[in-house]
């Protein structure tokens, strides 16, 4: 046997043993024997580097080289399912499916919803080639090197010939409870901040710049969704015969997941003639395709993927409800965190028939478990001040175990919540985790309350600066109005100013802002532009390089466009989208600063509260002084010339939906044209929609709704003609 053959055989053996141990939980050799095989392979690969392979089992250990993750666009967007927290909604979902299928029999696949980090894995010729996080659903981070260290994810598929040449499979990266608890114990010993829950720990780990760290933390993965590009021909076993599957050729533009009809699992896009038979057949060639979601996952399981056994084919509503009831308690015995159940129509043909709403499929829904509850003693209520001056009361309690973590503090949100709960210091309170992440007090065990306990009274003055609090009409929160002199507000406004969606000053962070404030270097956002390298470094030679980077980053931020500057200055209630609309309307800071209430109310999305807040902001001399200093520092105080050129009111007041694939421009370019001409991009069709800009392969559900409401369907050519005229 040649050296290459020995290496290939060892790799195949070790891949199989990894699969047996990490996926099947059925090891067939001892750890010692496994280590000996691994050592032998490492030795051969070291002696023969010409046979190196990134998918070798020896590469699972990761690398300590620093990585900079690149952004990768998803071929098929990764969006979300509709959520529900009660069984009545599940019954409604089941009824809607039944009605949508006109009484045709159907099955529901019930699967556990694992609480981790969504991941998309691409395989070509049976080898892992790319792993991308969900990101914003349209693009995510390429974390392939880190994912290679996760032993339950196959680097090379099992020795079978029936997987497609190329496919994508999605699932969840998880940190098991045991790994999570061990990691937090280690961090506690090193006096490092603890992770709040396994999901945060898994996310932080997968984004580590050091893949050796990822390997050490022993992440796990469950896969649950298979996508095969059109034109692929996987082979499947049906009735003990190996037969060929043909995937009908279709336009990739149709594969817009959770928005338009899509290719899911191994879906055939042609509607079969036999509506009652879920096994799709070609009579002449006698070819058979995987016809159900369950079959697709079982096939993926044969290829070596870790597919949950906690899956049930439900043939009635009662089957579904029984599954929910069983796992609502049994999930606590699982080695990983779960937060619900996903219900999907099993038949691919029926999924295609049911179609999609504007945001989610009609054939699937996510049921969230009722949150776990614990009872503990309320010892004190303290108050935090946010960057906008909002006062948040916080319950400080005896530590209690809840959903896998120790909870000592919980938000009480506002004075109304305290009043509704009738809280007393010393009460035994019920605590839950909203979405199993954020602790909150949801009730009081009044039977354990003694007469001596004092009720909680909401404060009347700011706990930081002593200013009397105010409460705006229609607002639940109390605010400290001293936005130019209250320390948490000052620091919070600076942190908001430097954030990614605002001025994006990358070299600064909350800790840096606090340091600058404590040292008296900054008292407002304009002070940032006066900072020198000597001030930041405090004449410490070891800090000169980082100080220089900070000064350069601050200087670079002067090129940020006006609408982001407007968002960054932190006018109360003016968010990112509203800032963009206001900038488009008034075009400069000077024009906005003298705008009347009536003029502000003309802006789409600006109501009385926002209008009054803008007027109040510009009425303060301190804010005008800050804007003057920012202008002197070179910040953009008006829309750029390029933005102003070509802007019109041609589409003003019009709500426009974009759907389909276009030939002359991309969707983003058309969205920019709409905004430049005063129109508003909206995602879903309603009676308020002015028209739909439709490209090729417009989604049938959108087309049907537009026709039903009498909404105009405008072609790409018609739209361009209007704009150009």
Order of alpha helices (4+ residues) and beta strands (2+ residues): alpha-alpha-beta-beta-alpha-beta-beta-beta-beta-alpha-beta-alpha-alpha-alpha-beta-beta-beta-beta-beta-alpha-beta-alpha-beta-alpha-beta-beta-beta-beta-alpha-beta-beta-beta-beta-alpha-alpha-alpha-alpha-alpha-alpha-alpha-alpha-alpha-alpha-alpha-beta-alpha-beta-beta-alpha-beta-alpha
